[in-house]
Amino acid sequence: MRWFYLNYCYLKEDGRKIVVKAFDEKMKTTIVHKKLKRKVNYQKIIRLELYKLIKHFLGEASYKAFRIWW
């Protein structure tokens, strides 16, 4: 059996706050969705992808992944 070790680091409280703030800002970034033809943020895109996966698992629709075009 082969073991893989991942690199990691520990952050102090200040560092964690910086990372969480940057992540939240990125999730709030909006783009114009090609199919919806309206602005959506990354958080909404992830939610839409999860809905598509649920439909795929239930056999209602085949899953087609979101492709970044920019």
mmJSON file of the N, C-alpha and C atoms, coordinates in Angstrom:
{"data_MODEL":{"atom_site":{
"group_PDB":["ATOM","ATOM","ATOM","ATOM","ATOM","ATOM","ATOM","ATOM","ATOM","ATOM","ATOM","ATOM","ATOM","ATOM","ATOM","ATOM","ATOM","ATOM","ATOM","ATOM","ATOM","ATOM","ATOM","ATOM","ATOM","ATOM","ATOM","ATOM","ATOM","ATOM","ATOM","ATOM","ATOM","ATOM","ATOM","ATOM","ATOM","ATOM","ATOM","ATOM","ATOM","ATOM","ATOM","ATOM","ATOM","ATOM","ATOM","ATOM","ATOM","ATOM","ATOM","ATOM","ATOM","ATOM","ATOM","ATOM","ATOM","ATOM","ATOM","ATOM","ATOM","ATOM","ATOM","ATOM","ATOM","ATOM","ATOM","ATOM","ATOM","ATOM","ATOM","ATOM","ATOM","ATOM","ATOM","ATOM","ATOM","ATOM","ATOM","ATOM","ATOM","ATOM","ATOM","ATOM","ATOM","ATOM","ATOM","ATOM","ATOM","ATOM","ATOM","ATOM","ATOM","ATOM","ATOM","ATOM","ATOM","ATOM","ATOM","ATOM","ATOM","ATOM","ATOM","ATOM","ATOM","ATOM","ATOM","ATOM","ATOM","ATOM","ATOM","ATOM","ATOM","ATOM","ATOM","ATOM","ATOM","ATOM","ATOM","ATOM","ATOM","ATOM","ATOM","ATOM","ATOM","ATOM","ATOM","ATOM","ATOM","ATOM","ATOM","ATOM","ATOM","ATOM","ATOM","ATOM","ATOM","ATOM","ATOM","ATOM","ATOM","ATOM","ATOM","ATOM","ATOM","ATOM","ATOM","ATOM","ATOM","ATOM","ATOM","ATOM","ATOM","ATOM","ATOM","ATOM","ATOM","ATOM","ATOM","ATOM","ATOM","ATOM","ATOM","ATOM","ATOM","ATOM","ATOM","ATOM","ATOM","ATOM","ATOM","ATOM","ATOM","ATOM","ATOM","ATOM","ATOM","ATOM","ATOM","ATOM","ATOM","ATOM","ATOM","ATOM","ATOM","ATOM","ATOM","ATOM","ATOM","ATOM","ATOM","ATOM","ATOM","ATOM","ATOM","ATOM","ATOM","ATOM","ATOM","ATOM","ATOM","ATOM","ATOM","ATOM","ATOM","ATOM","ATOM","ATOM","ATOM","ATOM"],
"id":[1,2,3,4,5,6,7,8,9,10,11,12,13,14,15,16,17,18,19,20,21,22,23,24,25,26,27,28,29,30,31,32,33,34,35,36,37,38,39,40,41,42,43,44,45,46,47,48,49,50,51,52,53,54,55,56,57,58,59,60,61,62,63,64,65,66,67,68,69,70,71,72,73,74,75,76,77,78,79,80,81,82,83,84,85,86,87,88,89,90,91,92,93,94,95,96,97,98,99,100,101,102,103,104,105,106,107,108,109,110,111,112,113,114,115,116,117,118,119,120,121,122,123,124,125,126,127,128,129,130,131,132,133,134,135,136,137,138,139,140,141,142,143,144,145,146,147,148,149,150,151,152,153,154,155,156,157,158,159,160,161,162,163,164,165,166,167,168,169,170,171,172,173,174,175,176,177,178,179,180,181,182,183,184,185,186,187,188,189,190,191,192,193,194,195,196,197,198,199,200,201,202,203,204,205,206,207,208,209,210],
"type_symbol":["N","C","C","N","C","C","N","C","C","N","C","C","N","C","C","N","C","C","N","C","C","N","C","C","N","C","C","N","C","C","N","C","C","N","C","C","N","C","C","N","C","C","N","C","C","N","C","C","N","C","C","N","C","C","N","C","C","N","C","C","N","C","C","N","C","C","N","C","C","N","C","C","N","C","C","N","C","C","N","C","C","N","C","C","N","C","C","N","C","C","N","C","C","N","C","C","N","C","C","N","C","C","N","C","C","N","C","C","N","C","C","N","C","C","N","C","C","N","C","C","N","C","C","N","C","C","N","C","C","N","C","C","N","C","C","N","C","C","N","C","C","N","C","C","N","C","C","N","C","C","N","C","C","N","C","C","N","C","C","N","C","C","N","C","C","N","C","C","N","C","C","N","C","C","N","C","C","N","C","C","N","C","C","N","C","C","N","C","C","N","C","C","N","C","C","N","C","C","N","C","C","N","C","C","N","C","C","N","C","C"],
"label_atom_id":["N","CA","C","N","CA","C","N","CA","C","N","CA","C","N","CA","C","N","CA","C","N","CA","C","N","CA","C","N","CA","C","N","CA","C","N","CA","C","N","CA","C","N","CA","C","N","CA","C","N","CA","C","N","CA","C","N","CA","C","N","CA","C","N","CA","C","N","CA","C","N","CA","C","N","CA","C","N","CA","C","N","CA","C","N","CA","C","N","CA","C","N","CA","C","N","CA","C","N","CA","C","N","CA","C","N","CA","C","N","CA","C","N","CA","C","N","CA","C","N","CA","C","N","CA","C","N","CA","C","N","CA","C","N","CA","C","N","CA","C","N","CA","C","N","CA","C","N","CA","C","N","CA","C","N","CA","C","N","CA","C","N","CA","C","N","CA","C","N","CA","C","N","CA","C","N","CA","C","N","CA","C","N","CA","C","N","CA","C","N","CA","C","N","CA","C","N","CA","C","N","CA","C","N","CA","C","N","CA","C","N","CA","C","N","CA","C","N","CA","C","N","CA","C","N","CA","C","N","CA","C","N","CA","C","N","CA","C","N","CA","C","N","CA","C"],
"label_alt_id":[null,null,null,null,null,null,null,null,null,null,null,null,null,null,null,null,null,null,null,null,null,null,null,null,null,null,null,null,null,null,null,null,null,null,null,null,null,null,null,null,null,null,null,null,null,null,null,null,null,null,null,null,null,null,null,null,null,null,null,null,null,null,null,null,null,null,null,null,null,null,null,null,null,null,null,null,null,null,null,null,null,null,null,null,null,null,null,null,null,null,null,null,null,null,null,null,null,null,null,null,null,null,null,null,null,null,null,null,null,null,null,null,null,null,null,null,null,null,null,null,null,null,null,null,null,null,null,null,null,null,null,null,null,null,null,null,null,null,null,null,null,null,null,null,null,null,null,null,null,null,null,null,null,null,null,null,null,null,null,null,null,null,null,null,null,null,null,null,null,null,null,null,null,null,null,null,null,null,null,null,null,null,null,null,null,null,null,null,null,null,null,null,null,null,null,null,null,null,null,null,null,null,null,null,null,null,null,null,null,null],
"label_comp_id":["MET","MET","MET","ARG","ARG","ARG","TRP","TRP","TRP","PHE","PHE","PHE","TYR","TYR","TYR","LEU","LEU","LEU","ASN","ASN","ASN","TYR","TYR","TYR","CYS","CYS","CYS","TYR","TYR","TYR","LEU","LEU","LEU","LYS","LYS","LYS","GLU","GLU","GLU","ASP","ASP","ASP","GLY","GLY","GLY","ARG","ARG","ARG","LYS","LYS","LYS","ILE","ILE","ILE","VAL","VAL","VAL","VAL","VAL","VAL","LYS","LYS","LYS","ALA","ALA","ALA","PHE","PHE","PHE","ASP","ASP","ASP","GLU","GLU","GLU","LYS","LYS","LYS","MET","MET","MET","LYS","LYS","LYS","THR","THR","THR","THR","THR","THR","ILE","ILE","ILE","VAL","VAL","VAL","HIS","HIS","HIS","LYS","LYS","LYS","LYS","LYS","LYS","LEU","LEU","LEU","LYS","LYS","LYS","ARG","ARG","ARG","LYS","LYS","LYS","VAL","VAL","VAL","ASN","ASN","ASN","TYR","TYR","TYR","GLN","GLN","GLN","LYS","LYS","LYS","ILE","ILE","ILE","ILE","ILE","ILE","ARG","ARG","ARG","LEU","LEU","LEU","GLU","GLU","GLU","LEU","LEU","LEU","TYR","TYR","TYR","LYS","LYS","LYS","LEU","LEU","LEU","ILE","ILE","ILE","LYS","LYS","LYS","HIS","HIS","HIS","PHE","PHE","PHE","LEU","LEU","LEU","GLY","GLY","GLY","GLU","GLU","GLU","ALA","ALA","ALA","SER","SER","SER","TYR","TYR","TYR","LYS","LYS","LYS","ALA","ALA","ALA","PHE","PHE","PHE","ARG","ARG","ARG","ILE","ILE","ILE","TRP","TRP","TRP","TRP","TRP","TRP"],
"label_asym_id":["A","A","A","A","A","A","A","A","A","A","A","A","A","A","A","A","A","A","A","A","A","A","A","A","A","A","A","A","A","A","A","A","A","A","A","A","A","A","A","A","A","A","A","A","A","A","A","A","A","A","A","A","A","A","A","A","A","A","A","A","A","A","A","A","A","A","A","A","A","A","A","A","A","A","A","A","A","A","A","A","A","A","A","A","A","A","A","A","A","A","A","A","A","A","A","A","A","A","A","A","A","A","A","A","A","A","A","A","A","A","A","A","A","A","A","A","A","A","A","A","A","A","A","A","A","A","A","A","A","A","A","A","A","A","A","A","A","A","A","A","A","A","A","A","A","A","A","A","A","A","A","A","A","A","A","A","A","A","A","A","A","A","A","A","A","A","A","A","A","A","A","A","A","A","A","A","A","A","A","A","A","A","A","A","A","A","A","A","A","A","A","A","A","A","A","A","A","A","A","A","A","A","A","A","A","A","A","A","A","A"],
"label_entity_id":["1","1","1","1","1","1","1","1","1","1","1","1","1","1","1","1","1","1","1","1","1","1","1","1","1","1","1","1","1","1","1","1","1","1","1","1","1","1","1","1","1","1","1","1","1","1","1","1","1","1","1","1","1","1","1","1","1","1","1","1","1","1","1","1","1","1","1","1","1","1","1","1","1","1","1","1","1","1","1","1","1","1","1","1","1","1","1","1","1","1","1","1","1","1","1","1","1","1","1","1","1","1","1","1","1","1","1","1","1","1","1","1","1","1","1","1","1","1","1","1","1","1","1","1","1","1","1","1","1","1","1","1","1","1","1","1","1","1","1","1","1","1","1","1","1","1","1","1","1","1","1","1","1","1","1","1","1","1","1","1","1","1","1","1","1","1","1","1","1","1","1","1","1","1","1","1","1","1","1","1","1","1","1","1","1","1","1","1","1","1","1","1","1","1","1","1","1","1","1","1","1","1","1","1","1","1","1","1","1","1"],
"label_seq_id":[1,1,1,2,2,2,3,3,3,4,4,4,5,5,5,6,6,6,7,7,7,8,8,8,9,9,9,10,10,10,11,11,11,12,12,12,13,13,13,14,14,14,15,15,15,16,16,16,17,17,17,18,18,18,19,19,19,20,20,20,21,21,21,22,22,22,23,23,23,24,24,24,25,25,25,26,26,26,27,27,27,28,28,28,29,29,29,30,30,30,31,31,31,32,32,32,33,33,33,34,34,34,35,35,35,36,36,36,37,37,37,38,38,38,39,39,39,40,40,40,41,41,41,42,42,42,43,43,43,44,44,44,45,45,45,46,46,46,47,47,47,48,48,48,49,49,49,50,50,50,51,51,51,52,52,52,53,53,53,54,54,54,55,55,55,56,56,56,57,57,57,58,58,58,59,59,59,60,60,60,61,61,61,62,62,62,63,63,63,64,64,64,65,65,65,66,66,66,67,67,67,68,68,68,69,69,69,70,70,70],
"pdbx_PDB_ins_code":[null,null,null,null,null,null,null,null,null,null,null,null,null,null,null,null,null,null,null,null,null,null,null,null,null,null,null,null,null,null,null,null,null,null,null,null,null,null,null,null,null,null,null,null,null,null,null,null,null,null,null,null,null,null,null,null,null,null,null,null,null,null,null,null,null,null,null,null,null,null,null,null,null,null,null,null,null,null,null,null,null,null,null,null,null,null,null,null,null,null,null,null,null,null,null,null,null,null,null,null,null,null,null,null,null,null,null,null,null,null,null,null,null,null,null,null,null,null,null,null,null,null,null,null,null,null,null,null,null,null,null,null,null,null,null,null,null,null,null,null,null,null,null,null,null,null,null,null,null,null,null,null,null,null,null,null,null,null,null,null,null,null,null,null,null,null,null,null,null,null,null,null,null,null,null,null,null,null,null,null,null,null,null,null,null,null,null,null,null,null,null,null,null,null,null,null,null,null,null,null,null,null,null,null,null,null,null,null,null,null],
"Cartn_x":[0.844,0.0,0.891,0.544,1.344,0.627,1.358,0.777,1.219,0.284,0.589,0.475,1.425,1.412,1.166,0.25,-0.051,0.701,1.124,1.741,0.639,0.933,-0.055,0.656,-0.1,0.459,-0.622,-0.19,-1.104,-1.135,-2.307,-2.445,-2.83,-2.287,-2.726,-4.077,-4.72,-6.063,-6.096,-5.098,-5.057,-4.957,-4.135,-3.99,-5.275,-5.97,-7.246,-8.261,-8.292,-9.237,-8.961,-7.681,-7.315,-7.765,-7.525,-7.909,-9.42,-10.152,-11.613,-12.177,-11.619,-12.088,-11.856,-10.67,-10.356,-11.279,-11.554,-12.445,-13.862,-14.359,-15.696,-15.797,-14.774,-14.775,-14.811,-14.065,-14.06,-15.427,-16.068,-17.387,-18.44,-18.223,-19.175,-18.907,-17.791,-17.47,-18.527,-19.001,-20.045,-19.495,-20.118,-19.845,-21.187,-21.185,-22.406,-22.452,-23.468,-23.625,-24.112,-23.457,-23.802,-25.227,-25.621,-26.96,-28.049,-27.783,-28.798,-28.881,-27.809,-27.727,-27.989,-27.445,-27.535,-26.318,-26.119,-24.985,-25.277,-24.303,-24.384,-23.023,-23.019,-21.749,-21.295,-20.06,-19.504,-20.29,-20.799,-21.591,-22.83,-23.483,-24.671,-24.303,-23.149,-22.712,-22.492,-21.881,-21.663,-22.996,-23.949,-25.277,-25.965,-25.878,-26.486,-25.847,-24.527,-23.848,-24.304,-24.51,-24.996,-26.394,-27.265,-28.601,-28.51,-27.59,-27.421,-26.925,-26.026,-25.551,-26.671,-27.515,-28.652,-29.551,-29.857,-30.7,-30.027,-28.715,-27.981,-28.079,-27.885,-27.951,-29.348,-30.369,-31.746,-32.171,-31.329,-31.629,-32.526,-32.722,-33.606,-32.922,-31.629,-30.896,-29.442,-28.8,-27.384,-26.585,-25.503,-24.714,-23.748,-23.796,-22.831,-22.189,-20.892,-20.177,-20.113,-20.087,-19.909,-18.481,-18.316,-16.993,-16.688,-15.53,-15.104,-14.67,-15.136,-14.826,-13.954,-13.608,-12.806,-11.368],
"Cartn_y":[-1.172,0.0,1.238,2.184,3.395,4.551,5.262,6.393,7.697,8.611,9.929,10.935,11.808,12.847,14.192,14.935,16.246,17.308,18.325,19.446,20.258,20.803,21.6,22.624,23.563,24.539,24.922,25.409,25.9,27.415,27.973,29.414,29.912,31.043,31.687,32.327,32.814,33.389,34.518,35.387,36.488,35.96,34.941,34.343,33.696,33.001,32.381,33.423,34.552,35.622,36.171,36.302,36.804,35.832,34.538,33.528,33.464,33.472,33.405,34.647,35.807,37.049,37.01,36.559,36.46,35.455,34.332,33.32,33.873,34.556,35.149,36.181,36.995,37.988,37.313,36.238,35.519,34.9,34.346,33.742,34.778,36.029,37.096,37.731,37.365,37.89,37.428,38.35,37.991,37.934,37.073,36.964,36.899,37.125,36.969,35.53,34.799,33.392,33.301,32.47,32.379,31.886,30.832,30.272,31.087,31.554,32.319,33.762,34.241,35.611,36.651,36.397,37.358,37.17,38.153,38.088,37.108,36.258,35.334,35.303,35.048,34.942,33.485,33.288,31.933,31.011,31.553,30.753,30.189,31.004,30.572,29.532,29.712,28.746,27.377,27.348,26.081,25.44,26.237,25.714,25.135,25.831,25.331,24.019,23.912,22.669,21.516,21.793,20.749,20.289,21.232,20.852,19.954,20.279,19.442,18.048,17.964,16.649,15.838,16.476,15.772,15.197,16.008,15.513,14.349,14.413,13.331,12.044,12.154,10.971,10.376,11.212,10.724,10.192,10.355,9.851,10.771,11.994,12.924,13.602,13.818,14.502,14.072,14.157,13.836,15.071,14.852,15.965,16.502,17.798,18.489,19.568,19.466,20.348,21.779,22.709,24.122,24.334,25.024,25.292,26.78,27.085,28.486,28.918,30.049,30.503,31.756,32.292,33.526,33.269],
"Cartn_z":[0.0,0.0,0.0,-0.81,-0.928,-0.235,0.584,1.317,0.678,0.593,0.068,1.195,1.269,2.291,1.62,2.159,1.623,2.414,1.719,2.406,3.076,4.198,4.908,5.764,6.257,7.175,8.177,9.288,10.305,10.227,10.343,10.335,11.712,12.06,13.287,13.012,14.032,13.894,12.866,12.877,11.906,10.472,10.267,8.944,8.469,9.374,9.012,8.591,9.304,8.962,7.57,7.229,5.9,4.818,5.037,4.046,3.89,4.988,4.916,4.236,4.527,3.898,2.39,1.964,0.54,-0.149,0.515,-0.054,-0.202,0.823,0.754,-0.36,-0.52,-1.593,-2.959,-3.116,-4.399,-4.677,-3.656,-3.835,-4.219,-3.861,-4.187,-5.551,-6.195,-7.513,-8.508,-9.345,-10.304,-11.723,-12.507,-13.939,-14.646,-15.946,-16.731,-17.215,-16.778,-17.128,-18.568,-19.383,-20.807,-21.04,-20.331,-20.56,-19.886,-18.678,-17.951,-18.435,-19.063,-19.573,-18.491,-17.321,-16.219,-15.322,-14.456,-13.544,-12.415,-12.146,-11.015,-10.331,-9.035,-8.317,-8.28,-7.873,-7.844,-6.914,-5.84,-4.904,-5.603,-6.402,-7.141,-8.203,-8.841,-9.854,-9.217,-8.048,-7.348,-6.991,-6.512,-6.173,-7.413,-8.548,-9.783,-10.225,-10.058,-10.414,-9.515,-8.249,-7.343,-7.724,-8.134,-8.6,-9.827,-10.75,-11.937,-11.569,-10.573,-10.127,-9.492,-8.717,-8.103,-9.184,-10.203,-11.304,-12.028,-12.154,-12.804,-11.984,-10.664,-9.8,-9.75,-9.876,-9.878,-11.246,-12.239,-13.572,-14.375,-13.94,-14.643,-15.821,-15.718,-16.787,-16.746,-17.888,-17.951,-17.529,-16.8,-16.253,-17.287,-17.49,-18.335,-17.475,-17.278,-16.357,-16.871,-15.942,-16.242,-16.723,-17.814,-18.374,-18.285,-17.77,-17.692,-19.083,-19.539,-20.887,-20.896,-19.762,-19.762,-19.483],
"occupancy":[1.0,1.0,1.0,1.0,1.0,1.0,1.0,1.0,1.0,1.0,1.0,1.0,1.0,1.0,1.0,1.0,1.0,1.0,1.0,1.0,1.0,1.0,1.0,1.0,1.0,1.0,1.0,1.0,1.0,1.0,1.0,1.0,1.0,1.0,1.0,1.0,1.0,1.0,1.0,1.0,1.0,1.0,1.0,1.0,1.0,1.0,1.0,1.0,1.0,1.0,1.0,1.0,1.0,1.0,1.0,1.0,1.0,1.0,1.0,1.0,1.0,1.0,1.0,1.0,1.0,1.0,1.0,1.0,1.0,1.0,1.0,1.0,1.0,1.0,1.0,1.0,1.0,1.0,1.0,1.0,1.0,1.0,1.0,1.0,1.0,1.0,1.0,1.0,1.0,1.0,1.0,1.0,1.0,1.0,1.0,1.0,1.0,1.0,1.0,1.0,1.0,1.0,1.0,1.0,1.0,1.0,1.0,1.0,1.0,1.0,1.0,1.0,1.0,1.0,1.0,1.0,1.0,1.0,1.0,1.0,1.0,1.0,1.0,1.0,1.0,1.0,1.0,1.0,1.0,1.0,1.0,1.0,1.0,1.0,1.0,1.0,1.0,1.0,1.0,1.0,1.0,1.0,1.0,1.0,1.0,1.0,1.0,1.0,1.0,1.0,1.0,1.0,1.0,1.0,1.0,1.0,1.0,1.0,1.0,1.0,1.0,1.0,1.0,1.0,1.0,1.0,1.0,1.0,1.0,1.0,1.0,1.0,1.0,1.0,1.0,1.0,1.0,1.0,1.0,1.0,1.0,1.0,1.0,1.0,1.0,1.0,1.0,1.0,1.0,1.0,1.0,1.0,1.0,1.0,1.0,1.0,1.0,1.0,1.0,1.0,1.0,1.0,1.0,1.0,1.0,1.0,1.0,1.0,1.0,1.0],
"B_iso_or_equiv":[0.0,0.0,0.0,0.0,0.0,0.0,0.0,0.0,0.0,0.0,0.0,0.0,0.0,0.0,0.0,0.0,0.0,0.0,0.0,0.0,0.0,0.0,0.0,0.0,0.0,0.0,0.0,0.0,0.0,0.0,0.0,0.0,0.0,0.0,0.0,0.0,0.0,0.0,0.0,0.0,0.0,0.0,0.0,0.0,0.0,0.0,0.0,0.0,0.0,0.0,0.0,0.0,0.0,0.0,0.0,0.0,0.0,0.0,0.0,0.0,0.0,0.0,0.0,0.0,0.0,0.0,0.0,0.0,0.0,0.0,0.0,0.0,0.0,0.0,0.0,0.0,0.0,0.0,0.0,0.0,0.0,0.0,0.0,0.0,0.0,0.0,0.0,0.0,0.0,0.0,0.0,0.0,0.0,0.0,0.0,0.0,0.0,0.0,0.0,0.0,0.0,0.0,0.0,0.0,0.0,0.0,0.0,0.0,0.0,0.0,0.0,0.0,0.0,0.0,0.0,0.0,0.0,0.0,0.0,0.0,0.0,0.0,0.0,0.0,0.0,0.0,0.0,0.0,0.0,0.0,0.0,0.0,0.0,0.0,0.0,0.0,0.0,0.0,0.0,0.0,0.0,0.0,0.0,0.0,0.0,0.0,0.0,0.0,0.0,0.0,0.0,0.0,0.0,0.0,0.0,0.0,0.0,0.0,0.0,0.0,0.0,0.0,0.0,0.0,0.0,0.0,0.0,0.0,0.0,0.0,0.0,0.0,0.0,0.0,0.0,0.0,0.0,0.0,0.0,0.0,0.0,0.0,0.0,0.0,0.0,0.0,0.0,0.0,0.0,0.0,0.0,0.0,0.0,0.0,0.0,0.0,0.0,0.0,0.0,0.0,0.0,0.0,0.0,0.0,0.0,0.0,0.0,0.0,0.0,0.0],
"pdbx_formal_charge":[null,null,null,null,null,null,null,null,null,null,null,null,null,null,null,null,null,null,null,null,null,null,null,null,null,null,null,null,null,null,null,null,null,null,null,null,null,null,null,null,null,null,null,null,null,null,null,null,null,null,null,null,null,null,null,null,null,null,null,null,null,null,null,null,null,null,null,null,null,null,null,null,null,null,null,null,null,null,null,null,null,null,null,null,null,null,null,null,null,null,null,null,null,null,null,null,null,null,null,null,null,null,null,null,null,null,null,null,null,null,null,null,null,null,null,null,null,null,null,null,null,null,null,null,null,null,null,null,null,null,null,null,null,null,null,null,null,null,null,null,null,null,null,null,null,null,null,null,null,null,null,null,null,null,null,null,null,null,null,null,null,null,null,null,null,null,null,null,null,null,null,null,null,null,null,null,null,null,null,null,null,null,null,null,null,null,null,null,null,null,null,null,null,null,null,null,null,null,null,null,null,null,null,null,null,null,null,null,null,null],
"auth_seq_id":[1,1,1,2,2,2,3,3,3,4,4,4,5,5,5,6,6,6,7,7,7,8,8,8,9,9,9,10,10,10,11,11,11,12,12,12,13,13,13,14,14,14,15,15,15,16,16,16,17,17,17,18,18,18,19,19,19,20,20,20,21,21,21,22,22,22,23,23,23,24,24,24,25,25,25,26,26,26,27,27,27,28,28,28,29,29,29,30,30,30,31,31,31,32,32,32,33,33,33,34,34,34,35,35,35,36,36,36,37,37,37,38,38,38,39,39,39,40,40,40,41,41,41,42,42,42,43,43,43,44,44,44,45,45,45,46,46,46,47,47,47,48,48,48,49,49,49,50,50,50,51,51,51,52,52,52,53,53,53,54,54,54,55,55,55,56,56,56,57,57,57,58,58,58,59,59,59,60,60,60,61,61,61,62,62,62,63,63,63,64,64,64,65,65,65,66,66,66,67,67,67,68,68,68,69,69,69,70,70,70],
"auth_comp_id":["MET","MET","MET","ARG","ARG","ARG","TRP","TRP","TRP","PHE","PHE","PHE","TYR","TYR","TYR","LEU","LEU","LEU","ASN","ASN","ASN","TYR","TYR","TYR","CYS","CYS","CYS","TYR","TYR","TYR","LEU","LEU","LEU","LYS","LYS","LYS","GLU","GLU","GLU","ASP","ASP","ASP","GLY","GLY","GLY","ARG","ARG","ARG","LYS","LYS","LYS","ILE","ILE","ILE","VAL","VAL","VAL","VAL","VAL","VAL","LYS","LYS","LYS","ALA","ALA","ALA","PHE","PHE","PHE","ASP","ASP","ASP","GLU","GLU","GLU","LYS","LYS","LYS","MET","MET","MET","LYS","LYS","LYS","THR","THR","THR","THR","THR","THR","ILE","ILE","ILE","VAL","VAL","VAL","HIS","HIS","HIS","LYS","LYS","LYS","LYS","LYS","LYS","LEU","LEU","LEU","LYS","LYS","LYS","ARG","ARG","ARG","LYS","LYS","LYS","VAL","VAL","VAL","ASN","ASN","ASN","TYR","TYR","TYR","GLN","GLN","GLN","LYS","LYS","LYS","ILE","ILE","ILE","ILE","ILE","ILE","ARG","ARG","ARG","LEU","LEU","LEU","GLU","GLU","GLU","LEU","LEU","LEU","TYR","TYR","TYR","LYS","LYS","LYS","LEU","LEU","LEU","ILE","ILE","ILE","LYS","LYS","LYS","HIS","HIS","HIS","PHE","PHE","PHE","LEU","LEU","LEU","GLY","GLY","GLY","GLU","GLU","GLU","ALA","ALA","ALA","SER","SER","SER","TYR","TYR","TYR","LYS","LYS","LYS","ALA","ALA","ALA","PHE","PHE","PHE","ARG","ARG","ARG","ILE","ILE","ILE","TRP","TRP","TRP","TRP","TRP","TRP"],
"auth_asym_id":["A","A","A","A","A","A","A","A","A","A","A","A","A","A","A","A","A","A","A","A","A","A","A","A","A","A","A","A","A","A","A","A","A","A","A","A","A","A","A","A","A","A","A","A","A","A","A","A","A","A","A","A","A","A","A","A","A","A","A","A","A","A","A","A","A","A","A","A","A","A","A","A","A","A","A","A","A","A","A","A","A","A","A","A","A","A","A","A","A","A","A","A","A","A","A","A","A","A","A","A","A","A","A","A","A","A","A","A","A","A","A","A","A","A","A","A","A","A","A","A","A","A","A","A","A","A","A","A","A","A","A","A","A","A","A","A","A","A","A","A","A","A","A","A","A","A","A","A","A","A","A","A","A","A","A","A","A","A","A","A","A","A","A","A","A","A","A","A","A","A","A","A","A","A","A","A","A","A","A","A","A","A","A","A","A","A","A","A","A","A","A","A","A","A","A","A","A","A","A","A","A","A","A","A","A","A","A","A","A","A"],
"auth_atom_id":["N","CA","C","N","CA","C","N","CA","C","N","CA","C","N","CA","C","N","CA","C","N","CA","C","N","CA","C","N","CA","C","N","CA","C","N","CA","C","N","CA","C","N","CA","C","N","CA","C","N","CA","C","N","CA","C","N","CA","C","N","CA","C","N","CA","C","N","CA","C","N","CA","C","N","CA","C","N","CA","C","N","CA","C","N","CA","C","N","CA","C","N","CA","C","N","CA","C","N","CA","C","N","CA","C","N","CA","C","N","CA","C","N","CA","C","N","CA","C","N","CA","C","N","CA","C","N","CA","C","N","CA","C","N","CA","C","N","CA","C","N","CA","C","N","CA","C","N","CA","C","N","CA","C","N","CA","C","N","CA","C","N","CA","C","N","CA","C","N","CA","C","N","CA","C","N","CA","C","N","CA","C","N","CA","C","N","CA","C","N","CA","C","N","CA","C","N","CA","C","N","CA","C","N","CA","C","N","CA","C","N","CA","C","N","CA","C","N","CA","C","N","CA","C","N","CA","C","N","CA","C","N","CA","C","N","CA","C","N","CA","C","N","CA","C"],
"pdbx_PDB_model_num":[1,1,1,1,1,1,1,1,1,1,1,1,1,1,1,1,1,1,1,1,1,1,1,1,1,1,1,1,1,1,1,1,1,1,1,1,1,1,1,1,1,1,1,1,1,1,1,1,1,1,1,1,1,1,1,1,1,1,1,1,1,1,1,1,1,1,1,1,1,1,1,1,1,1,1,1,1,1,1,1,1,1,1,1,1,1,1,1,1,1,1,1,1,1,1,1,1,1,1,1,1,1,1,1,1,1,1,1,1,1,1,1,1,1,1,1,1,1,1,1,1,1,1,1,1,1,1,1,1,1,1,1,1,1,1,1,1,1,1,1,1,1,1,1,1,1,1,1,1,1,1,1,1,1,1,1,1,1,1,1,1,1,1,1,1,1,1,1,1,1,1,1,1,1,1,1,1,1,1,1,1,1,1,1,1,1,1,1,1,1,1,1,1,1,1,1,1,1,1,1,1,1,1,1,1,1,1,1,1,1]
}}}
